[in-house]
């Protein structure tokens, strides 16, 4: 199953970054990183990380208003989630994964289990 389908099927977009290890196992690690590295500079900026990790959000946002309403999430008792809220959570995750504090994620930092 493709990563985006898995995330959507489980209906847990806010926690999608926890699925990274499963997705990475299903794909070549270097090709997964390369796909996220939009400018191909062999490191991920926060913007690239957020763009990559927001894929499922954008797919589920049926009315394209940057808000996932409970009915768009396909999960019982889901709460409303804005893209801005998701980006805040992703920025926190990015900072935790940026072990050397250089403002970018290396392939190793990106593919490491979330901490």
C-alpha positions, 0 to 999 in steps of 0.5 A: 500500500502506498504511504499516502493511502495508508495515512488516509486509510488510517485517518491520522494526518496529524500523526502522519510523521509517525508512519514514516518508518513504515513508509520508508521500509516500503520504499528505497530510503534514498528515493524517498528522501530524494522525492522530498528534497524538492530543490535536490540539494541533498538536505531538507528545509522546513518548507520542503519537510512541510510540503512533503509531510502535508501531502495527505492533508491536501488530498483529504481537504476536499473543498481546498479551504486548508481546513480538515473538517471531521467529515473529511478525515474519515475517522471517528471523533476527529477534530477540526485541523487547519493547515497552519496547525499542522505546519506548527506540529510539523515545525516542532517535529522538524526541530526534534529531528534536526539533531545538529541544529543546522536548520536542515534535515540530512537524509539520516535525520529525515529517515530517523525514527521521530523522537 
